[in-house]
Amino acid sequence: MRQTAIALVFGSFLAASLPAADQQLVNMLMPDAKIIAGINVDSARNSPFGSFMLSQLPASEPGFQKFVEASGFNPRTDLQEILVATSGTPATPSDAAASVAPGKVASPPQMKGLILARGNFNVDKISALAKTDGKQGIQTYNGATLISDRKDASASAMAFLGPNLLVAGDPQMVKAAIDRRTH
């Protein structure tokens, strides 16, 4: 009994010392979110395991270096926190498989969700990079820089709410998250 009490007290102190999810990110989650996961990237990167994982990545991968130079964003150093959420329900009806032609395999239902990230984002460079292929449109939505596919309204979108906050996912969910930020 005494060991259990000591373990509970120790666990409480340990839990209290862990960093909680950024409240601004949490406030932008959809109200019906059922599955939420997050990582404090700074803490993970500075842990022994994080250091080991980073040491396994090629230091001078040409494609990665080109991306970092073009976007001004290095995910190895510029991310601080990531929060991911989904409502846990497929975006397509379950009877969609019934409409698949004979001999074809139905694709699994798509899940909709949000990715929210705190970090250091060079919005001007990332926007310029998004424009290079001509598919992406850049617009301002409720004070945020919204990048989305011009021709496919169902494709994922991302929005920068300043240089330190990113929201990505289904375009309607991204816009709703931006709206929740201001309420």
N, C-alpha and C positions, 0 to 999 in steps of 0.2 A: 504494500500500500504506500509506504513512504517513497519507494522508488518511482511509483506512478506519479505521485505528487511532484517530486523533483523533476521528472520528465515533462510534466505539464507546465511547470513554472519556466523551465529552460526553453521549452517550445514557444511559450508566450513571448518571452524576451527575444527569441530569435525571429519570430514573425513580426514583432514590432520594429525590429531593426531593418527589415527588408523594405526596399523602396516600393511604394504603391504605384499603380498606374497613374499616369498624368490625368488629373481631373478634367482638363480641357478636352483631351482625347475621349475620355469616357462620356462626357456630355454630348459628343457628336455621334455616338453610336445610335443605331436605330432602336427604337423603344421595344421592338419585338425580338431583339437579339437573344438567342438561346445558347449559342456557343461563342465564347470569347477567349482569346489567347493573346498573350502579350509577352514581350521580352524587353528588359532594360538592356539595350545593346551595349552601353558603356560598361556596365557591370560584367556582362558576359565576355566582352572583348578583353577586359582586364583580368579575368579569371585565368587560372593555369590552363584549363581546358580550352578557353577562347584563344589564348596565346598559342597553344599547340595547333588549333585548327587554322589560325591565320598563317602559321609557319608552313602549313602544308599547301597553301595556295601559291601558284607560281607568281613570283614577285614582278616579273616583267612581261606578262602575257600581252602581246601587241594589240589584240582586239580590245582587251580591257583598258589598256593605257589610252587607246584612241578614244574610247567612250568617255573616260575620265577627263581627257583634254577637251573634248567637244561639249560635254555637259557641265563641266565644272563641279561634278559630283562624284565623290569617291565613297562607295558604300562601306568600305573598310574603315574609314575614319569619320565620315560625315553623318552617320546615323546614330541617334541617341536612344530612341525608343520606338517600338512597333507594337501596334494593337490591331488584331484581326478579329472580325466578328461576322457571324452569319445567323440568319433566322432559323437555320437548320431544316428548311423545307426546300424541295427542288423548285427551280424557276419554271419548269415546264410541267404540264399536267401528266399524271401517271399513266393516262391512257394514250400518250403519244406513241408508245411502243406498238400499239395496236394498228396505227396508221402506217407502219413501215412496210415497204413493198416486200413480197415474198423473196427469200434468198438474201435479203439485206439484214445486217445486224443493226439493231437500234443503239444509238449512242446513249450513254448514261445521262440522266437528267442533270442539268447544270445547276449548281448552287449559286445563289447570289449572296454577296457580302460586301464588306468594306475593309479596306486596309488603311489605317491611319498611322502616320509616322511623324516623329519629331526629329529634326536634324538640321543640317545646313545645306540648303538648296539654292543653287544659282538659277533663279527662275528665268532670267533673261536668256542665259545660255541653253537651258533645257527647252525653253519655248522655241528658240531658233533651231535647235536640233530637231524638234518635233515637226517643224515646218519644212524640213529639207526634202521629205518624200512627197509632199503635196497632199497627203491623205488626211493629215491632222489639221483641225481648225482650232484657233486660239480665240477665246472670248473672255470677257469679264462677266462673272456672275456673282452678284451680291458681294462685291469687293474682292473676289478670288479670281485667280487666273485659271481658267478651265480649258483643258486640252482634251479634245475628243475627236473621233473619226467623223469626217464630214459626210460620208456616204452611208455609214452603218450606225444607226442610232442605238443599236443594242450592244455595240462594242464597248469595252471598258473605257472609262474616262479617268482623268486625274485632275486634281485641282490643288493649287498652291495658295494657301491662306497666309501669304507673306513668305519670307525666306526660310522659315523654320517649321512649317507645318504642311503636310501633304495628306490628301484624302484621295483614295483610288478605289474603283469598283464600277458597278453598274451606274450609268450616267444619272438616272433618277435618284438613286441612293446617294450618290455623291452630292447632288444638289440639295437633297434633304438634309444631309449632314452639315453642309454649309449654312443652311437656314437654321438648323438647331444651334449652331455656334452663336448666332446673334440673339437668341432668345434666352 
